[in-house]
Amino acid sequence: MPSTATVLPAYEAIDAIVDGPIGIVTLNRPDRLNAWDWLMSAEMNDAFNRMDRDDDVRAIVLTGAGRAFCAGAGLLPAGQTFDGSLRREAIDERYPDSRRGAAEIRTPVIAAINGAAVGAGITMAMRADIRVAADDAKLGFVFNRRGVIPDADLLWSLPRQIGYAPAMDLLLTGRIFSGAEAFRLGLVSRSVPAGDVLDTALEIARDIAENVAPVSAAITKLVGRRFLEETDRAACQELESKLFRWAGQHADAPEGVNSFKERRAPRWSLSKNDDFPTELFDDRRP
């Protein structure tokens, strides 16, 4: 753990720290290959939301402890793995601020897929904005091989992200594929040797933290995701133009130009929490 890091309140299934402008969330069940359940999901989202409310946190990295990212849901007897009986209601009461996940918060999230990401594990990674995978990581949307179907938005989102035919190849077969193939398909942003995954993700996070305006990043992330749902290109362009004009009229726009001309680090002043233009784009809508 970095010596300057602040540890978030103790969790059972994850570790979460804030090191300067970067939050790091680590799935922490290495003895079970970081198996997913509702507790892990709620704790992860709780940590994301705590970090998102902190204006000093500019980027978040999500990774796994040990040799896996997340090898999927913990397979339990009597159908409990998929039947929703894993105390979800009790966990939601314990973590009431866990509804908004990586895709809904304003802070960019980078998934450092350091090893196996299968089933719920790859679904979790797909919620991140940027994904870095180990070349030899074993990935798979294995749902159909377990007698269920892809969930968590995959049937809608994956064909839009990588194309219908590649998506169906992965979803229908449920086959295992490598991080290197995931990069070729456009499923991940980068594919690197396993030992470089976390460092690469942290390098991306530091670049965002040091050089990118927080409100600009939040708008770009959330509007880009919302536009995946839109079929009216003219309406998208109209909203984009309004948001561009809004950004140009606020302090970070001249600061971005001046810092570039003066060859210095930018000093952003807008808050991702207090200054987000909800009057133009309400990211809190259901």
Residue pairs with C-beta under 8 A, 6 or more apart in sequence:
1 7
1 17
2 17
2 19
4 19
4 20
5 17
5 18
5 19
5 24
6 17
6 18
6 19
7 15
7 16
7 17
8 16
8 17
8 18
8 47
8 50
8 51
11 28
11 43
11 46
11 47
12 39
12 43
13 27
13 28
13 29
13 37
13 39
13 40
13 43
13 44
14 25
14 26
14 27
14 28
14 40
14 43
14 44
14 47
15 24
15 25
15 26
15 28
15 65
16 23
16 24
16 25
16 26
16 43
16 47
16 50
16 51
17 23
17 24
18 24
18 51
18 54
18 56
18 57
20 56
20 209
21 56
21 57
21 58
21 59
21 206
21 209
21 210
22 57
22 58
22 59
22 60
22 61
22 202
22 205
22 206
22 209
23 47
23 48
23 51
23 54
23 57
23 59
23 60
23 61
23 107
24 60
24 61
24 63
24 202
25 44
25 47
25 48
25 51
25 60
25 61
25 62
25 63
26 62
26 63
26 64
26 65
27 34
27 40
27 44
27 62
27 63
27 64
27 65
27 69
27 70
28 34
28 65
29 35
29 40
29 65
30 64
30 65
30 66
30 67
30 68
31 66
32 71
32 74
33 66
33 67
33 68
33 70
33 71
33 115
33 116
34 40
34 64
34 65
34 66
34 68
34 69
34 70
34 71
34 121
35 70
35 71
35 72
35 73
35 74
36 70
36 72
36 73
36 74
36 119
36 120
36 121
36 124
37 73
37 74
37 86
38 86
38 87
38 88
38 91
39 86
39 87
39 91
41 98
41 101
41 124
42 91
42 92
42 94
42 95
42 98
43 95
43 98
44 62
44 101
44 124
45 95
45 97
45 98
45 99
45 100
45 101
45 102
46 95
46 97
46 98
48 60
48 100
48 101
48 102
48 105
48 107
48 109
49 97
49 98
49 100
49 105
50 97
51 57
51 60
51 105
51 107
52 100
52 105
52 106
52 107
52 272
52 273
53 273
55 214
55 271
55 272
55 273
55 274
57 107
58 107
58 108
58 205
58 208
58 209
58 212
58 214
58 217
59 107
59 108
59 109
59 110
59 204
59 205
59 206
59 208
59 209
60 102
60 107
60 108
60 109
60 110
60 205
61 109
61 110
61 111
61 112
61 198
61 201
61 202
61 205
62 102
62 109
62 110
62 111
62 112
62 124
62 125
62 128
63 69
63 111
63 112
63 113
63 114
63 197
63 198
63 201
64 70
64 113
64 114
64 115
66 115
67 114
67 115
67 116
68 114
68 115
68 116
68 117
68 121
69 111
69 112
69 113
69 114
69 115
69 116
69 117
69 121
69 125
69 137
70 116
70 117
70 118
70 120
70 121
70 124
70 125
71 116
71 117
71 118
71 119
71 121
72 118
72 119
72 120
72 121
72 142
73 81
73 82
73 119
73 120
74 81
75 81
76 86
79 85
80 86
82 146
82 148
91 98
92 98
92 99
101 127
102 109
102 111
102 127
102 128
102 129
103 109
103 127
103 128
103 129
103 225
104 222
104 283
106 214
106 217
106 218
106 221
106 222
106 272
106 273
106 276
106 283
107 214
107 217
107 218
107 272
108 129
108 130
108 205
108 208
108 212
108 217
108 221
109 127
109 128
109 129
109 130
110 128
110 129
110 130
110 131
110 132
110 201
110 204
110 205
111 124
111 125
111 128
111 130
111 131
111 132
111 201
112 132
112 197
112 198
112 200
112 201
112 202
113 125
113 131
113 132
113 133
113 134
113 137
113 139
113 179
113 188
113 197
114 134
114 137
114 194
114 197
114 198
115 134
115 137
115 138
115 194
116 137
116 138
116 139
117 124
117 125
117 133
117 137
117 138
117 139
118 138
118 139
118 140
118 142
118 176
119 140
119 141
119 142
119 143
119 146
122 139
122 140
122 141
123 141
123 150
123 151
123 152
123 154
125 131
126 152
126 154
126 157
126 158
127 152
129 221
130 189
130 201
130 204
131 182
131 187
131 188
131 189
131 190
132 188
132 189
132 190
132 191
132 192
132 197
132 200
132 201
132 204
133 139
133 179
133 182
133 183
133 188
133 190
133 191
133 192
133 197
134 179
134 191
134 192
134 193
134 194
134 197
135 178
135 179
135 180
135 191
135 192
135 193
135 194
136 178
136 179
136 180
136 194
137 178
137 179
137 182
137 194
138 176
138 177
138 178
139 176
139 177
139 178
139 179
139 182
139 187
140 170
140 174
140 175
140 176
140 177
141 150
141 154
141 158
141 170
141 171
141 174
142 174
142 176
143 149
143 150
143 151
143 171
143 174
144 150
144 171
144 172
144 173
144 174
145 174
146 174
149 155
150 158
150 171
154 171
155 171
157 228
158 167
158 170
158 171
159 167
159 168
160 228
161 167
161 186
161 187
162 185
162 186
162 187
166 185
169 175
170 177
170 185
170 187
179 188
179 191
180 191
182 188
182 191
183 189
183 190
183 191
190 200
192 200
208 217
210 265
211 265
211 266
213 252
213 255
213 256
213 266
213 268
213 270
214 268
214 270
214 271
214 272
215 247
215 250
215 252
215 268
215 270
215 271
215 272
215 275
215 276
215 277
216 247
216 252
217 272
218 272
218 276
218 283
219 243
219 247
219 276
219 277
219 281
222 281
222 283
223 239
223 240
223 243
223 281
226 281
227 236
230 236
239 280
239 281
242 280
243 277
243 280
243 281
246 277
246 280
247 253
250 270
250 275
251 269
251 270
252 266
252 268
252 269
252 270
255 266
255 267
255 268
255 269
256 266
259 265
259 266
259 267
276 283
278 284
